[in-house]
Amino acid sequence: MSLEEKVGQLFVTWVNGKAADEADPKNQADFGVDTAAQAVSKYHLGGVIYFNNDSRDNFDDPGQVAKLSNGLQQAAIGSGAHIPLQIGTDQEGGTVTRMGAPATEFPNSMALAAGRDVSAGTEAATVLGHELRAVGINQDYAPDADVNSNPANPVIGVRSFSGRPDLAGDFVAAEVRGYQDSGPAAETVSATAKHFPGHGDAATDSHTGLPRIDRSEQQWRTTDVPPFKEAISAGIDSIMSAHIQFPSLDPSGEPATLSEPIITGKLRGELGYDGVVITDSLEMQGVRELHSDAEIPVLALNAGIDQLLMPADLDLAINSVLAAVKSGELSMQRIDQSVLRVLKLKLKRGILSAPFDNPALVESKVGTPEHLAVAQGIADRSITAVANDAGVLPLKQKPATALVTGWGETSTSTLAERLTAHGTKATALETGQTPSDALIAQAAEAAKNTDLVVVLTNNLGGFPLQNKLLQALTDTGKPMVAVAAQIPYDAGYTNPVPTWLATYGYLTPSLEALAKVVLGEAEPSGKLPVDVPADGDVHTVKYPFGHGLTW
């Protein structure tokens, strides 16, 4: 391989468009070419990552994704070193779901842990992995191995399995087995534990700033390390670094992604990991706070990183690495070491021998009734009754009508649909995270004309105006159930509502499970995977880990 081909293997970037040969003006702006296939060929890329957001949307339907993957693989094989691509995406389940319906949608990681069935982690990852591989995606940037020890964490939350390292570690290992060991290599995907050395105590979002973690080294070993150890013991293919400062591990202030003491010292040396280490996105502010975009990839490779994910300027990043090798700032040995790890991963996962998918088989493999049933079963076991002080639940009789209000246009409308499907005519009135007085009054008026009120909340600590809505609805005297529709910590804040359920997410399986519990068709069986503090004070636990009512 030429130096350019070797360096290309160390980069993973987004591509624009839903077909490999589709001209997209964004590709000209980002890569100086017309199509995604041309970008792969131009830079001899080792991998690409798919997205489903407004600016980078690669997903239409599973059949289309399969054809996109095949087109990109053809471009990789037909140029440069003729090495197939890692094709990855973030498919954690719940909040971080890139390939949505008709593919199978799973609840967030914390919902799995609320069910306490570790085998469900393997089941979920098996389904997710097989569906991804069916459309040509061979790498999932999951599971999240962070221990969510900070209830105010702005970026992890329900993406973490638990605030307890042992429970988180059990589920991380279970998911690694599901992603990687649930069939022949060519039917499975590489798992990626993230975000090393542990993002769970962050109070800043590393997308927008550089978080500082002030744990001692011993606290780090006790709290953050266990899930990564479990992932390594389970044979995980790759680990993702975090853009966080961790002074007890590296007092220099460098983010972990660029820290030789953390990546080579702790992850490689102390934990003995010799698989692929990939950065979190290099577009994020956390890694760009202290260094230029030209410096970052060189510093990351010298720290012990193998793959560079989504540099803000791919051309600049690749040329910076090439220049660093030619000047001696980066050794050829360091490049070869990482290239070898990447190639070994591709060999192990069957990417070199079976890079293509079969679009004709996608419909029989993605979103099947059996897979959907697995996801629904996990959601059904996750619903947690946090408080029932007034004995509102179980309802004495099924209500004829219900009002669903609070946070989320899609979540309120979907829950109303599910309640209606179960025999209670429900209407939705979204009021959002910052409800206006007019909307609050409208919701209270609507509540007076219904038999039951269900109100969804999302982050009461950060958006306390939702409490005004809760008070106004309580004042109507109507039976009411409040639902923490994302983080379960909402139930711990001072509020007037005596009945709280937690769903840990708001995708359809979770809302279907919620409807069944609210209407008495199922009993709640979930247990809190975290401590829920009183009013966000971590020193005062209102509802402890393991708490969960039933009836």
N, C-alpha and C positions, 0 to 999 in steps of 0.2 A: 504494500500500500504506500502511496505517496504521503508526504506530510499533510497535504491538504485533505486527503481522504481520511487519514487518521484523525485529524482535528475535527472534521465533519462528524465523525462518529460520536464525539463528545457533546454535541449540541442537539437539543430538542426544542422545537419552536412551534408556535401556532401556524396555521395556514388559512388562507381566506377562500371561501367558496364551498359549495356542496358537491362539486364534481372536480376530479383531478385536472381535467383539461378545460375547465370553465374560466374564462378571462374575468378577472375581478380587479377593478382599479386599486383596491387596497393592496394587492400583491405588488403592483408597481411602486406604491408608496413605501411598502415595508421591505421589499426584496429586490426591486428593480426588474421584475419579470411580470408576465401576464397571468400565469396560472400557478396553482399549488404544485403541480408536477414539475414545472420549471424551477421552482424554488428548491425542491428536493434535489434535483439534478445539479443545480448551480453550486450548492454548498455541500454536496455529498452527505446530507443530513443523516444522523444516526437515528433520529426519531422525530415524530410530530405529536402534538397534543390537540385534541378536539374540544371545542367549546359550543355552547348553545345560547350565548348572550347576543345582545343587539349588535355589537360591533364585530363579533367573531362567531358566526353561526355555521356550524358544519352539520347540524342535525335537521333533517326533515322527517324521514321515516327510516326504520331499520334497513329496508332494502336499498335505499339511497346511500346510507352509510356504508353498507357492504361494498357497493360499487365504487364509492370514493376511496375506500381502503385499498381495494384491488388496483385502482388506477395509480395511487401513490406508491404502492409496492412495485408496480411495473416500472415506474420512473426510477425508483431506487436501484432495482436490479439491472436496469438497462444503462446505467451510467456509473462512472467512477469505479469503485471497488466491487460493484455488483452485490452489495450486502443489503438484505431486506431491512425494513424499518421496524423499530419499536413504534407502535401506534398506541398512544395512551389517552386517558381522560380521567377526570375526577368523578368517580361514581361511588361515593361513600354510602349513598342512601339518604333519604330525607332531604334536608336543606341543600346538600351538595349532590344533586342528581343532574347529570348532563343529558343522558339519554332517557327521556321520559316516556310516558304512554305513547304507543301501545306496548313498549317494553315494560317489564315488571318494575314497579316502584316500591321500594322498601322504606320503612320508617327510619328515623335517625338512629345512630348507634346507641344513644342513651335509652331509647325505647327498647332495644334488644336487651340491654342489661336490666331494665326494669322487669322484664319477664323472667330473669334469672335462669333461663335455660341456655347453657353455654352451647349446646349442640345447635341451637338456632343460629348462632353466629356462623357455624360451618354451613348450615343450610342456606342462609342468605347469601354468603359469599360464593357458594357453589352456583346458585342461580345467577347472581350478578356476573360472575366470571364467564360462565358458559354463554350467557346472552351477549356479552361484550365480544367474546371470541368469535361468535357466529357472524358478527358484522365486521370482523377484521381487526378489532381492538385487542391488543395482546398485553397491555399494561394498564393496571388500575392504580391510580395514586390513592390508595386506601389499603389498610384501615388507618384511622386516626388513633395513634398510640399515646396521645396526650392524656394526662390525668387532670381533669378539670377541678383543680383545688381552689380556684378563685371564682366565686359566683358571679363576679362582675366582669369576667373575661369577655371581651367584646367580639372575639373572632372564633373561639372554640365552642364553648357551651355544649349543646346537645350533640355536637359532632364527636365528642368524647364519650366513651362508654360509661365512665364513672369518675367520682372523686376519690375512689379507693384504688390504689395501685394493683392489689391482687385481683379484684374483679375486672378491672380494665385489662390486665395482663391475660386473664383467662380468655376473654372475648377476642383480644387481638390474636392470640395464638390460634383460636378456633377459626377466625376468618382467614388467616394465612393458609391454614389447611384447606379451607374451602376454595379459595382462589387458585391455589397452586397444585393441590394433590387430589383433586376430585375427578380425575380422568386422565387420559393420555395428554402429554405435554401440549399437543397441537389443539386441544380443546379447552385449555386452561389459560390463565393470565398471570403475569408477574404481579405480586402484591408489593406495596410500598408503605412501610411504616413511617408515619410523620407525626410531629416535626421535631427531630433530634436537636438538642438534648432534652426537649420538653417544653411545650408552649402553654401548658395548662395553668400556670400562675400569672400569665401576662395580664396587665391592666391596659395595654395599648395594642391597637390593631397594627400588626406589622405591615399591612398593606399601605398604611398612611404614616407610620412612624416607626421608631426603633425601640421596642419594648426592652426593659431592663428587669431581669429576674434576680431578686436578692436572696435567694435561698443559699444556705451554706452547702458545701460540697457533700456533707453527710446527709443533709435533707434531700439533696438531689438524688443521692443513691437510694434513699429510702422511698421517695415519692415518685420521681420521674423515670428512674432506670428500669424498674421491673417490667413494664409492658414491652420495652425495647429488647430486654433480655429474652422475654418469651417469644418475641417475633424472631429473634436470631436463632433461638433453639428450635423453632419450627421451620427454619430454613428459608427465611424470607429472601426474595430476590434483590430487593433494593430498599434503601432507607433515604428519606428526604430530610434535609437540614432545615433548621429554623433561622430566620433573620431576627435573632434576639441577642442582646448582651447578657452574659452570665458571668459576672465578675469573679465568683468563687472558682469557676473553672478556667477562666482566662481574664486576668485583671487588665489586659490591654484595652478592653472596650470594643474590640472587634466583634462584629456579629458572628454568631456560631458558624454560619456558612463560610466565612473567610478566616476561621480560626484553626490554625494547625494544632494547638493544644486540645481543642475540642474534637475536631474531626479525626485527626491522626492519633492524637494522644488518648482521648477517652473512647471514641467509637471503635477505632481500629485496634488500639493497644489494649486498653482495659477491658473492653467488651469482646475483643477478638473477632470483630466483623470484617470479612474480606469480600463482601459482595459489592454491588454497585451503590454508590452514594450519589444522589442527585440533589441539586439545590431546589429550594422553593423558587417560585418565579422571580427572575432577576429584574422584572419591571417594578417590583414592590419597593416602597420607600424605605423599608427597614434595612435593606442591603445597600441602598444608594445614598444613605445619609452621610456616610463618611468618605466615600470614594467615587471616582468617576466611572462611567460605564466602560471606559477602556481598561481601567485597572481591575475591575471586579472579577472578570473571568480568569485572569492570571493569578490573582490572589486566591481565588477559590481552588484552582487546580493545585497550587502550591500548598494549600491547606490540607489537601487529600481528597477533594471532591473528584468524582469521575465524570458526571454529566452536568451540563449547564442548561437550565430550563428557562426558556423564554427571555433571553436578553432583550433589553429595550431596543437595541440597534444590532441586529444579527451580523451585518456586514462588519461593523466596527468591532464587535466582540471576537469574531473569527480572526480578523486581521490582527487584532491585538495579541491573540494567542500565537499566531504564526510568527509575529515579530518577536515575541518573548522567547520562543524556541530558537529562532535564528540568532538572537543576541545572547543566549545562554541564561536568561532569567528563568526560563523553564527548561528543564532537562528533557532530552529525548526519552530517557528512562521513565520519567514521570508520565509523559504522554503515552508511552507503550503500555505502562502498567494499567492505566485506565481503559485504553482501547481493548486490552485483553479481557478485562472484567466485563466490558460491554458485550464483547463477542461471545464470551462464555455464557452470559445470561441469554443471549439470543439463541445459542445452541441448545441450552438446557430447556428453554421454553418452546422449542420446535419452530422458532421463527425462521431459522436458516433453511430448514427442510420443508416447512409448510407455511409459507407466508400468506397464501391466498385463502379467502373464504369462498363459499358457494352461495351467491345471492338467491338461488332457487330454493335453498333450504332454510332461509331466514325465518319465514313465516312459521315453520314447524318447530323452531327453536326459541323464538323470542316472544315473550308475553303469552305463553301457553296457559291453559286453565290450571295445570298442575303448579306452575310457577306462581301464578296469581294467588293460588290457595295457600302456598307457603308464606307469601308476604302478608296475607290477611290473618293467618294464624298467629304470626309474630305480633302484628298490631293488636289483635284481640287480647293477647296476654300482657300487653304493656300498659293498658289504662290503669292509672293509679288514683285511688280515692285518698286524697290528702286530708280533707276535713269534711265532716258531715254533722256539725254541731247541732243543727236544728232538725235533723232527721228527715230532710227533704227527700233523700233517696233511701231506699227505692220508693218510687212514686206509688201512691195508693192505687191509682188507676192510670191507664195510658191517656195522656192529654189529647184532646181533639185538635188543639192548635198550639203553636209555639212560635216565639220570636227568637231568631238568632241574630245577635248583634255584637258589636265590639270590633276587634281588629281583623283586617284582611278581607278584601273583596272576594277573592277566590275561596278562602277558607269559610267565610260566613255563608256564601251561596252554596258551596259544596255540602256543608253540614245541613243546611236547610233541605237540600235535595235528598240527603240520606235519611233525615227524620221523616220526610214526606213519604219516601219509599217504604218506610217501616210503619206507616199508618197514621202519622201525626202531621197534619197540614202545617208546614212551617214556612215562614217568610224571613227573608234576610234583610238586614239594615246595617250596612257597614258604617262604623264611626271612626275607625282608624286608631293610631297610637296617640294622636293629639286631638281628641274630639272637641269640636267647638260647642259652645253653650247651646247653639241652635240644634245641632245634631243630638246632643244629650237630651234636650227637651223633646225632640221628635221621637227618640227611642223610648223615653219614659211614657210618652203618650201612647205609642204603639203597644207597650207592655201592658197597659191597662185593659186592652181588648184581647188578651191572649191567656191561655191556661198555664203556660210555662215560658220562662225566659232562660235562654242559654247565652252567656256572654263570654266571648273569647278575648283573652288578654295576651299581650306580647311585650315583655320587659317593663313591668311596672316600675322598677327601680329607675330606669332611664327615662320613662315617659309617664310621670305620675298623674297627668291629667286623666288617665284612664280610671283613676280612683273616683273622680267626680261622676263619671258614668256609672260606676258600681254603686255609689251612694244614691244617685237618682233612681236607679232601677230597684234598689232595695226599698226605697221609700214608697214604691208603688204597692208593696205588700204582696206582690205576686211571687209564687214559688220560683226560685232562681238557682241556677247552677253556674258557677264561674269555672272557666277552664283555662289553665295555663297552657296555651296552644304552642308554646315553644319551650323556653326554659322553665323548669318546675319551680324556680325560686320566687315566682310571682305570688304563690300561695303564702309565702312568709311575710309579705309586707302587710302593715296595718291597713285593714280594709273592712268594710261592713258585712262582707259576705260570709255566711257560715258554711257553705258547701263548695268545696273545691275539688276538681279533678285535674289530673295532669296527663297530657298526651305525648309530650316530647316532640311534637311536630304536627304538621297540618296537611300532609299529602292524603290522598283519598283513603288508603287503607286505615290510617289512624282516625279519620273522621267517621268512617263506617263503624269502626270499633267503638268510638265514642257514642255514636247514636244508639247502638245496642245497649250500652251501659246506662245511658240516660233514660231510655224507655223501659228498662227492666228486663230486656231480653238476654242480658248477660251480666254476670257479676264482675266487678273490678278485681283483678288479681295481681296487678303490678306492685312492685316494692321500690321505694326511692333508691336510686343508685348513687345519690349524693345526700349530704346534709343540706337542709333548707334553713338558712339563718333567718332570724327575726330582723326585718327591715334592712337586710343586707349586711348586718353586723356578723362577721364570721366567728366572733367569739361567743355569740348567743344562738344556739341551735333551737329553732322552733319545731321542726319536724326532722327527726334523725334519719340517717341512712338506714334502710330496711323498713321504714314506716310505710304502711299501706293498709287502709281499712277494707273490709269486705262485709257482705251481708247475705 
